[in-house]
Amino acid sequence: MTTHADFTEQEWDTVLEGPTSAGMIVTTAERGGTFREVFAMAKAYTEAREEHGSSELLDEIVSRRPETDRAKEHSKEEMKEHYLQNIRDGVALVEAKATPAELGDYRLFVVSLAKRVAAAKKEKGSDDGVTPAEASAIAEIEAALGAD
């Protein structure tokens, strides 16, 4: 099983940034609702921590307080690309060092977190709370993860 010890500190920080970067992409896809969406991100970590699955790697990831690197880009599009690159870098490290099952768990957690954030604030004209902009953001996150 793969653990934090299999990564350098810089690599580990990169792995940790993947899920929170996904949350930030969805949070910034629509205006408003930031408080609810950040709360939804924290709740995703709490619930994953309570589940303690067969992935020691994922257990270690969710045991850390979610942190987000503050993108210093100038536009919304540059910020989104920065966060997508964080996701690509994180999943590449997990893919290189973890088992296929752990990679699947990482991808699933990132996508689940993004979907939870999208549904956190009920948007007008949306049955499930997910707007077209948020759905598009989730699709970009899935593509960055290499998820099918």
N, C-alpha and C positions, 0 to 999 in steps of 0.2 A: 504494500500500500504506500501511496505517495503522501508525504507530509510536508509541512513548512520547511523542515530540515533539508529537503531535496532541492531547495531554491536558494539563491543568494538573497540578501535582504532587498536589493533593488528589484530582482525578479519577483519576489514575494509581494512587494508593494504594487508591482504591475498587475499581478494576478488579482490582488484585492481591489484594484481600481476598475476592473471589468464590470462587476455587477452595479456599482454605484454610478459608473459612467452611463450604463443603460438607463438607469433611473433618471439621470439628469437629461438625457436625450428626450425621454418621454415627457418629463416635467416641462421642458422648454418648448415642446411641440405646440402647445396652446398657452394662451395667456390665462393667468389666474390659477387658483387652486394649489399653489405651491405648498402651503402648510399641510393640506390633506395628502398631497402626493409624497412629501418627505416623510410624513407619518406612516404612509403605506409602505414605503421603502424600509423603514425601521421595523415595521411589523412583519415584513417578509423575512427579515433576518431572525427575528424572535421566534417565529413559527418554525423556520428551518432548524434553528438551534434546538427546539423542543423535540423535533422528530428524530434526530441522531440516526441517520441512515447507515448504510454499509460503507459510505465514503468518508474515510477519515479526513481526506483532503477538504471536502466540502464542510465537514464539521469544524475544521480549523478556520476556514474562511468565514463562516457565519458566527463563529465565537468572537470575532473581532468587531468592534464598533464600526459601523459603516462610515467611511470617510470618502470625501470627494476631492480630487485635486481641482483647484480653481483654475479653469482655463483662462488664459490671458488673451484670447483671440479677440478681434475687434468686431466681428459680426456674428450673428446667430449661426450662419452657415459654417463659418470657421470653427466656432465652438462645437457644433455638432460633429464636424469632421475630426476634431481633436478627440472627442469622446469615443467616436467610432474606432479611431486608431488605438485608443486605450483598450477597447474590447478586442480588437484584432491581436494586439500584442499579448494580452492576457491569455487568450485562448490558444495562441501559438505556443506559449510557454507550458501551459497545461498539456497540450497535445504532445509536446516534446518529452515531457517528464512523467506524465501520469498514465494510468491504464486507460484503455478505451472506455471502460465503465465510468471511471472518474471524470473523463472528458465529457461524457454524456451528461453526468450529474451537474457539472459546471455549466454546460450550455443550458440545460433545463432550468437551473436556478436563475441564470441571467435573464432568460426569456420570461420565466414566471414572475420575477421581480418587475420587469418592464410592464407586463400585462396588469399586474396588481396596481402599479402606479397609474397606468392609463385609466383604470376603472375607479380610481379613488375619488374623482370629482365627476359627478354626473353632469354631462354637458347637454345643453338643449339640442333636441333633434337627434339624440342618440339613444337607442334602446338599451344598450349594455354599458353606457357611460364612456365608450371609446369613440373618439372622433376620427374622421378620416385622416387628419394630420397625425394623430397618435398611432393609428393603425399603420400608416406609412413608416413612422419612426420604428415601430416594432419590426416591420419587415426589413428595414435597414439593419437593425440590430441582429436579426436572425441571419442575414447575409454576412455580416461581419464575423459572426460566430462560426460560419460555415455549416449552419444547421439546415437540415432539409425541411 
